[in-house]
Amino acid sequence: NVLKDKHWHTFMGVDWGSGTDGNAYTVVTLLYAYGDDLRPCVYYMKRYEGTEADPKFIKHDIASLYVENDVTLAFVDAGYGWGIISDLRDMVPNGLQRIVPVQMVGSQGQVIKYNKDAHRFTAHRTRWMAKMFSLIKSGKLDLGCEEDFWTPFAEDILNIHYEELPSGQMRYGHVGTDDSFHSLMNAITAKMYYYQELWDFANA
């Protein structure tokens, strides 16, 4: 990995979780893009567990991370934590524009779609996840430079599997937690949107 230059843009992804039953945790991811190909590099991930799973602590900690890392754009899970999103937007500079909700949906015509009026995205869950898995497998992403940093989060990716529903449709399911993957996915999506790569990637 390349050490972060202070002039490079930083992007944040958040997946909310209750953290009360061991099946869902809030995870925040920070990455930057470097080089001529704007290669994304993850340099920070955090899972909120135990007393830190409290929503009040989470929103203040994420707001601090946002400001301290001079985040350019954050994409956050819209499926949970609407109160947290609203509060978080109030806690960071220009938060209404720089913290963008993303909702995973079961079906829609486009792989990912932007609602300008609501300033939020909806993404076809299975198809968008498939594209992210392809990106990770292609090696076009740097995932933390130290094994002890990445290992607990990698387990969330390995927990995800492809399954067939009774209807015959295919989707991604998971045994255990998968929050780190969705946090990472949101951070990558934010980076792609900022650098105007998103639509080419979605339609490829």
C-alpha positions as CSV (number, residue, x, y, z in Angstrom):
1,N,0.0,0.0,0.0
2,V,1.0,3.6,-0.6
3,L,1.0,5.9,2.5
4,K,-1.8,8.5,2.3
5,D,-0.9,11.9,0.9
6,K,-2.8,14.7,2.7
7,H,-3.9,16.1,-0.6
8,W,-5.7,12.9,-1.7
9,H,-9.4,12.7,-1.3
10,T,-10.8,10.5,1.5
11,F,-14.1,8.6,1.3
12,M,-16.2,7.0,4.0
13,G,-18.7,4.1,4.0
14,V,-21.0,3.2,6.9
15,D,-23.2,0.2,7.4
16,W,-25.5,0.5,10.4
17,G,-26.2,-2.4,12.8
18,S,-27.8,-2.8,16.2
19,G,-24.8,-4.7,17.7
20,T,-27.0,-6.2,20.4
21,D,-27.4,-9.8,19.3
22,G,-24.0,-10.4,17.7
23,N,-25.6,-10.6,14.2
24,A,-25.2,-7.0,13.1
25,Y,-22.7,-4.3,13.9
26,T,-22.1,-0.7,12.7
27,V,-18.9,-0.6,10.6
28,V,-17.2,2.5,9.3
29,T,-14.6,2.3,6.4
30,L,-12.2,5.0,5.3
31,L,-10.3,4.8,2.0
32,Y,-8.4,7.1,-0.4
33,A,-7.7,7.0,-4.1
34,Y,-4.2,7.3,-5.6
35,G,-2.3,7.0,-8.8
36,D,-3.3,7.6,-12.4
37,D,-6.0,5.0,-12.1
38,L,-7.3,6.4,-8.8
39,R,-6.8,3.0,-7.1
40,P,-8.8,2.8,-3.9
41,C,-6.9,1.9,-0.7
42,V,-8.6,1.1,2.6
43,Y,-6.6,2.5,5.5
44,Y,-9.1,2.4,8.4
45,M,-12.0,0.2,9.5
46,K,-13.8,0.0,12.8
47,R,-16.6,-2.2,14.1
48,Y,-18.6,-0.8,17.0
49,E,-19.1,-3.4,19.7
50,G,-20.0,-3.5,23.3
51,T,-20.6,-0.1,24.9
52,E,-19.5,1.5,21.7
53,A,-22.5,0.2,19.9
54,D,-24.6,2.9,21.5
55,P,-26.0,5.1,18.7
56,K,-25.0,8.3,20.6
57,F,-21.4,7.2,20.8
58,I,-21.4,6.0,17.1
59,K,-22.6,9.2,15.6
60,H,-20.2,11.3,17.6
61,D,-17.3,9.0,16.8
62,I,-18.1,8.9,13.1
63,A,-18.5,12.7,13.0
64,S,-15.0,13.0,14.6
65,L,-13.5,10.6,12.1
66,Y,-15.2,12.5,9.3
67,V,-13.7,15.9,10.4
68,E,-10.3,14.5,11.4
69,N,-9.8,12.7,8.1
70,D,-11.3,15.6,6.1
71,V,-13.7,13.2,4.3
72,T,-14.8,14.4,0.9
73,L,-17.9,12.3,0.6
74,A,-19.6,9.6,2.7
75,F,-22.1,7.0,1.5
76,V,-24.1,5.4,4.3
77,D,-26.7,2.6,4.6
78,A,-30.2,4.1,4.3
79,G,-31.9,0.9,5.5
80,Y,-31.3,1.7,9.2
81,G,-30.5,4.6,11.3
82,W,-32.4,7.5,9.7
83,G,-32.3,9.4,13.0
84,I,-28.5,8.8,13.1
85,I,-28.1,10.0,9.5
86,S,-30.0,13.2,10.2
87,D,-28.0,13.9,13.3
88,L,-24.7,13.1,11.6
89,R,-25.5,15.5,8.8
90,D,-25.9,18.2,11.4
91,M,-22.6,17.4,13.0
92,V,-20.3,17.8,10.0
93,P,-19.6,20.6,7.6
94,N,-22.1,20.7,4.6
95,G,-23.4,17.3,5.9
96,L,-26.6,17.4,3.9
97,Q,-24.6,17.2,0.6
98,R,-21.6,15.2,1.8
99,I,-23.4,12.3,3.6
100,V,-25.5,10.4,1.1
101,P,-27.8,7.5,1.9
102,V,-27.7,4.3,-0.2
103,Q,-30.6,1.8,0.0
104,M,-30.3,-1.8,-1.2
105,V,-33.4,-3.0,-3.0
106,G,-34.6,-6.4,-4.3
107,S,-35.4,-5.3,-7.8
108,Q,-35.1,-2.3,-10.0
109,G,-34.3,-1.8,-13.7
110,Q,-31.0,0.0,-13.2
111,V,-28.1,-1.6,-11.2
112,I,-27.8,1.7,-9.3
113,K,-30.0,4.8,-9.5
114,Y,-29.8,8.3,-8.1
115,N,-32.8,10.2,-6.8
116,K,-31.9,13.9,-7.2
117,D,-34.9,15.2,-5.1
118,A,-34.1,12.9,-2.1
119,H,-30.3,13.1,-2.7
120,R,-30.0,9.3,-2.2
121,F,-29.2,6.2,-4.2
122,T,-30.9,2.9,-4.6
123,A,-29.0,-0.1,-5.8
124,H,-30.1,-3.5,-6.9
125,R,-28.7,-5.5,-4.0
126,T,-27.6,-8.7,-5.8
127,R,-26.3,-7.1,-9.0
128,W,-24.4,-4.3,-7.1
129,M,-22.9,-6.8,-4.7
130,A,-21.8,-9.0,-7.6
131,K,-20.0,-6.0,-9.2
132,M,-18.2,-5.3,-5.9
133,F,-17.1,-8.9,-5.5
134,S,-15.7,-8.7,-9.1
135,L,-13.8,-5.6,-8.2
136,I,-12.3,-7.2,-5.1
137,K,-11.4,-10.4,-7.0
138,S,-9.7,-8.4,-9.7
139,G,-7.1,-7.1,-7.3
140,K,-7.9,-3.5,-8.1
141,L,-8.3,-2.6,-4.5
142,D,-5.8,-2.3,-1.6
143,L,-7.2,-3.8,1.6
144,G,-5.2,-2.7,4.6
145,C,-1.5,-3.2,4.9
146,E,-1.4,-5.3,8.0
147,E,-2.9,-8.7,8.5
148,D,-4.2,-8.1,12.0
149,F,-6.0,-5.0,10.7
150,W,-7.8,-6.7,7.9
151,T,-8.5,-10.2,9.2
152,P,-11.6,-9.6,11.3
153,F,-13.2,-7.6,8.5
154,A,-12.3,-10.2,5.9
155,E,-14.4,-12.7,7.8
156,D,-17.5,-10.7,7.0
157,I,-16.8,-11.1,3.3
158,L,-16.2,-14.8,3.6
159,N,-19.6,-15.1,5.5
160,I,-21.5,-14.2,2.3
161,H,-22.7,-16.9,-0.1
162,Y,-24.8,-17.1,-3.2
163,E,-28.1,-18.8,-2.7
164,E,-31.3,-19.7,-4.6
165,L,-34.7,-18.6,-3.3
166,P,-37.8,-20.7,-3.6
167,S,-38.9,-18.4,-6.4
168,G,-35.8,-19.5,-8.4
169,Q,-34.2,-16.1,-8.0
170,M,-30.6,-15.9,-6.9
171,R,-29.3,-13.6,-4.2
172,Y,-26.5,-13.1,-1.7
173,G,-27.2,-14.5,1.8
174,H,-24.9,-14.7,4.8
175,V,-24.2,-16.8,7.9
176,G,-22.8,-14.6,10.6
177,T,-22.0,-10.9,10.1
178,D,-21.5,-9.2,6.7
179,D,-21.5,-5.5,7.8
180,S,-17.8,-4.9,6.9
181,F,-18.5,-5.8,3.2
182,H,-21.4,-3.3,3.0
183,S,-19.4,-0.6,4.7
184,L,-16.6,-1.2,2.2
185,M,-19.0,-1.2,-0.7
186,N,-20.5,2.1,0.4
187,A,-17.0,3.7,0.6
188,I,-16.1,2.4,-2.9
189,T,-19.4,3.7,-4.3
190,A,-18.7,7.2,-2.8
191,K,-15.3,7.2,-4.4
192,M,-16.7,6.1,-7.8
193,Y,-19.4,8.7,-7.7
194,Y,-17.0,11.6,-6.8
195,Y,-14.6,10.7,-9.6
196,Q,-17.5,10.2,-12.1
197,E,-16.7,6.5,-12.5
198,L,-19.9,5.1,-11.1
199,W,-22.1,4.9,-14.2
200,D,-19.5,3.3,-16.4
201,F,-18.8,0.7,-13.7
202,A,-22.5,0.0,-13.2
203,N,-23.2,-0.4,-16.9
204,A,-20.0,-2.4,-17.8
